[in-house]
Amino acid sequence: MRFFGPAREHFKTLYVQWEIINISRAVLYGAMPALAIACYMMLEFDPAKVTGAAFGVSTAYSSH
């Protein structure tokens, strides 16, 4: 009976570690497409093609 407490704590620790692994995997799987889209946009987006204004600020690209 005296080993019930330490065994319970051990299984709680294992459960928490397993849940942290699952959360980490879910975040990683969610982040990979977002990173891929961000990389694609950085490589393909041309700021010179955007004209006009947003919130009263000119979106014109200047290279100086």
Secondary structure as UniProt FT lines:
FT   TURN            2..3
FT   HELIX           4..44
FT   HELIX           47..49
FT   STRAND          53..54
FT   TURN            55..56
FT   STRAND          57..58
//
